[in-house]
């Protein structure tokens, strides 16, 4: 950190962009994508389970003498998946991470207008507040 403080203002701006803003934006975009994929995959698992249960209900009507029907466990699985999705809040997290990544993208061009140490300090405070807001919301969601 001491070495970085010896850099010129332009060098510190470039360093902050490369090692903080870009890293944070990439992380938030990656996490948004992961949560979107998880939400989609678990939704597909739920739909497949309910469709399979429905097919088995129809098959039971057609073949009433068959003794083993796994309809109950499949419905329990599908319901459990829905509960899992609600607990994990994949869609909510994906939206929050997308908004934060977008906000970082909106903040980043403002760095070009920074031309003094004071402005740079103010910019960093604003940028770090954007990261901090999402972290605070994440902690709040975890404690519910």
Secondary structure, DSSP 8 states (H G I E B T S, - for coil): -HHHHTS-HHHHHHHHIIIIIHHHHHHHHHHHHHHHHHHHHHHHHHHHHHHHHHHHHHHHHH-TT-----HHHHHHHHHHHHHHHHHHTHHHHHHHHHHHHHHHHHHHGGGGG--SHHHHHHHHHHHHHHHHHHHHHHHHHHT-
